[in-house]
Amino acid sequence: MKILYVLNDTLHHAGTESVILNYYNHIDRDTIHIDFLLNAPKSELKENDICKYLLQQGSNVFCITPRRENAKANKEEFLKVLKDEEYDIVHTHIDAIGSYFLNLAKEAGVKVRIAHAHNTRHQLKLKGLKSRIHYAYLEKCRKDIRKVATHYMACSKEAGEWLFGEEAVREDKVYLLNNAIDVDNYRKNLSVRGILRQELGLENELVIGHVGRFKPQKNHDYLLDVFAKVSEKREDVRLLLIGDGPLKGGIEQKAEDLGIKDKVIFMGEVDNVGKYLNAMDVFAFPSLHEGLSVVMVEAQANGLRCIMADSEKVSKDTILTGNVVCIKTDDKHKDKWAEALLDFGKEHADTAQEIKDKGYDITLEAKRLERFYQKIC
């Protein structure tokens, strides 16, 4: 069986890509061959370590001209890949915009076309006429994808309702695929914790952690405002930020403007998030919207207390243990966030088995996905 995964621009060690790689690494690739298509320059094949890994594993990684650069070339290159490779399934991981590629896949004769919802809203800030036109286009795609996809998949009920409609979820037309992880890889490790905190100079510090790309969705602005309040209450506090992205420079400048730059550690992107979770005492997650956050699953598997945004745009399916507190992310709740982050408890709970029991063990979930592919193909 040959499957093509369609993604947006490039591959990162976070978010949707980490979910996809978790399944890729645990699925039976002797019977299921998976290739990847990125809307990105071909230089990614040499520069991106995940691309290099996939190529070493025997998968093809196709980089096609992004639509924003040349829509005609994008279409022609995508159709050529489909013609040359003859896939059994095209599986898009780019929410609403997937309708464009699934429509082309239908045109090319691909009979099984899966649309996968990883979010609960468009990842777009409405600023100016151009972005509003783009938003209107994405809304059209959100409606069109329901017609052109042969199968619906989502990481949570909320994500499924947003992309495919409440009726589709209610009538079990949406296959819910948990953002599963290798749970044992994220169990708390006190030895690693001690070594890492010593390396980072955090032996006697209260460490608040966050993992996420520096983009509007992750709400780093709000987190820094909250952390500024926390640092007023305790001197021995540090904020450990893991991730990279287009807004990182602005967040670094804000940390300096707030007078907390010496208390914020910008680790950049790492390929071993589980290791760094051990260094944290409490996990902060103020996202504006999330389908189902894999890093929240990872943090809970580590036993961390998690303070999460209380929003209808952030899936409550993320809550898998009793270690999660939800608080609204508006200005009047910043003090509550600060209080909650300081009330973290002294020990990481052992919640790994609880996470497995909730259906987030990648070994079992990958087998379930295999059966689904075999059934629909």
N, C-alpha and C positions, 0 to 999 in steps of 0.2 A: 504494500500500500504506500503510495506517495502523497505527501501532504506539503503544501506550501503555506508557511506562516507569513502574513503580510503585516509589517510594522511601519511606524512612521519614519523617523529620521535615522536614529542610530541606536546602539545598545549600551545600556548602563547597568551597573551592579545595584539596581534599586527598582522599586515599583513593579510595573507590568513585566518588564524584562526579567526580573528576578523570579517571578512566578513562572514565566514561560521556561526559563532555564531549569528551574526545579523539576518541572514535568519532563523536559527534554532529557535530563540526566537520569531519570528513573523509569522512563517508558521503554518498552522492548523494541529497540531499534533494529533488531534482526527481522522483525515483521513489519515495522512501521518506520519508513524513511521520512525524515522531516528536513525540508529546506527553508531558507529564510530570504525574504525580500525586503530591502530597506529603501526608502526614498532618501538616498544619501549619496554623496560623491564616492567614486570607486576607491579613493584614498583610504576609506574606512577599512578596507580589507587588509591593509598593511599597518594601519595605525591603531585600530581598535583591538584590544586584547581578547574581547569576547568573540569577535569575528574570527580572529586567528584560531581560537580554541575550537569553534564550530567547524572550521575547515579541517582542522586536525582530526576531528571526530568523524569526518567523512561526509558532512553536510555541505551543500552548496549555499553560498551567501551571494545573492544578487543585489547589486546596488544600481538603482535606476535614477535617471535625472529627476530631481524633485519637480513637482507640478508648478511650484511658484517660479521656477526658472524657465521651464519649457514644457507646457502641458502636452503638446503634440508628441515630443520625444518621450515623455513619461508614459503616455498611452501606448506608443509603438513598442517601447522596450518591455513593458509589462506583458503585452500580448505575445511578443516574441518568446519570452520566458515560458509562458503557458503552452505555446505551440511546440517548443523544443522539448519540454520536459514531460508533458502529458500527465498532469496531476489528477489523482482521484478526488482530492479534497483541496479547496482553498479556504483557509481559516484566517480571518482578519482579526487583528488585535488593536484596532484604532478607532473603536467606538463608531460614531455616526459616519465619519468619512469613509468607513469601510464599504459603504453602499456603492461608491464610485468603482472600487476595485472588484466588488462582487458582481456588479453589472457587466464589467468587462469579462469577468470569468464566465458569466452566463453566455455572453456573446461568443466566447471561445469554446463553448461546449462542455465546461466543467459542470458536472451534474450535482455534486455535493458542495454547498457553499455555506460556511458557518460564519455568522457574525457574533463576535464576543464582546460583551459589555464589561468594561473594567472600571467604569466611572459612573457618577450620578449627575453629571452636567457637562456641558462643553467646557474645555480648558481654554477659555478665551475671556479676556477682560474687554468690556465694551467701552472703548475710548475712540470717539470720532466716527465719522460716517463710514470709513473703510471697514472698521471692525464690526460695525452694525450690519453692513452688507454681508460680511463674512459669516456673522451669526445667523442671518436669515438663510444663507446657503446651507449651513450646518443643520439648521432646523428642518430644511427640506430633505437633507440626507437622512436625518433621524426618522422621518416618515417613510422615505423610499426604501430604507434598509429592511423594513418589515416585509416588503414585497419581493425583494430580490434574493434575500437569504433563504436557503432551504431549511436551515436549522438555527435556532437561537441558543446562545450560551451566555452566562453571566456569573460574576464572582459573588453576587449577593442578590437578594430579592429586590432591594432598592435599585440596584444597577439595572436589573432586568426590567423593572417597571419603567424606568426612565427611557431606556432605549427601545423597548418592544411594547410597552403599554401594560397597564395593570391586568387587563383581561388575559393577555398571553401568559403572565405569571400565574394568575388564578386558575387557568385551565391547563397548567403543567406543560405548556408549550416551550418553556425555557429550561434548558439543562443547567442546573446550578453546579458549577465546578468550584470547589473550595480552593482558596489561595493557600494550598498546603505547603508544608515545609518539612525538612529533615529535622524533626523535633529534637532528637538526641544531640544534634549539632548545636542547639541553642540552649541546652540545659546550663544552669549556673555552674561556673567552675571557679571555685575560690582560689585555686592556685594561679590560674590565669589572671584573675582579678587582682591579686596581690602584685604580681609581676608588672602588669600593665599600668596599674595606678602608680607604681614606683617609677616606671619609665616616663610617665607623663607628669610626674611631680604632683600627684593627687592623693598621696597617702592619707592626709588628714583633712581632706576637703569633702564637702557635700557636692556630689556631681549630678547635675541635671542633664539628661541626654536627649538628643533628637536626631533622627535619621530622615533625610529627605532631600530631593533636588531643590536647589534655590530657584523657585519659580512661584508665582502668585498663589497657586493652590495650597502650598505648604505653610503660608502665613507666618514667615519668619519675622516680619515686622512686629506682629502682635507678641510673638514669643520674646523678642528682645525687650519690649515694653514691660512685660510681666517679669522678666528676669531682672530688670533694673529695680523693680520693687522688691524682689527677693533679696538682691544684694544690699539693699538698704537695711534689711532686717538681720542679715548674717554676713559676716566678713569672709568666712571660710567656705564660700560657695563658688562653683565654677559651672559654666555652660559648655557642654561638649557637643559640637555640631558636626555631623558626618554627612557629606554630600558635596555636590558641586552644581554649577548651573549658572544661567545668565544673570541672576540677581545677586550673586555672591558678593561682588564688589560693593554694591549699594548697602548690603547688610553689614559688611565690614566697616563701612563709613558710618553707618548708624550706630554701631557699637562704640565707635570712637566719639561720636557726638553725644552719646548718653553717658560717657565716662566709664564704660564697663569693658572696654576692649581688652584690658589685661586679665579679665576674668572669663573671656570667651575663647574657646579653643576651636579653631577651624581645621578639622582633620582632613578635609577634602574627601574624595571618593575612595572607598576601601572595598576590597573584594572578600572581606571576612567580617561582616557586620556582627555575627555572633560573638566574636572575640571581644569587640568593643562594648557590647551590651553589658559584659561582666564588669566593666569599669564604672558603670552608672549606678546611682542610688534610686533614681526615679526617672520616668520617661515622660516627656511632654509631647503632645500631639495636637496642635491647634488648627489642623487643616480646615480649609473652607469647604471642601467637598472630597469624598472618597467613595469608590465603589466598595472595596473591602481592602483595607491596608494590610499588606503582607508584613510590613515591619511591626505593626501592632501585634500580629500573631507571634512574630519572633520575640518581641519584648515580653509578652505574656508567658511564652515558653521558657524564657530566662527567669521568670518569677518576679519581674519588676512591677512595682506599682505604676500604673499609667494614668495620666491626667489627659483626657481626650475632649475634643470639641463636641459640645452638645448641639447638634444641628441635624435637621432632616436630610441634609445633603451628605452627611457622614453616616455610613451604614452602621446600625446597631448590631448587625451580625458580627461585627468586629469584637464585640465583648464576649470573651470565652471563659473568663475567670472572674472571681470576686475582687480582683485587684485593679479594677478600672473605675475611675470617677469621671463623670461627664459634666462639663461646665460650659456655658455659653461663651462665645468669643466676641463679646461687645465691650465697649469701654468700661461700663459699670461693673463688669465681672473680673477685671484685671486683678483686683485685690483678692478675690476668691481663688483665682488661679495661683497667686503667690502663696496664699495660706495652704492650699492643697499640696503644692510642690514641697513645702517645708514639712508637711505632715506625712512623711513617706514611710515610716517604720524603719526598723534596724536591719532586718534580714530579708533576703530574696526568698519568696515562697517556692516550694518545689511543685510546680504546676505542669510539668512535662506530660505526665500521664493524662491529666485532665484535658490538655490540648489534643492529644491523640484520640481520646474518647469522643471528642466533639467532631471528629472527622477531618482533622488537619494533619494527618500522618501521610506524607508524600508517597510512601511506598504503597499504601493501600489505595490512595486516590489516583495514582498513576495507572494502576491496574483497572480501576473503574473507568478511566478515560480511554484506555485501550479497548475495553469492551464496547464503549459508546461508538468509537470510530469504526470498529468492526461491524457493529449493528447497522450503522447508517450508510456504510460504503457498499 
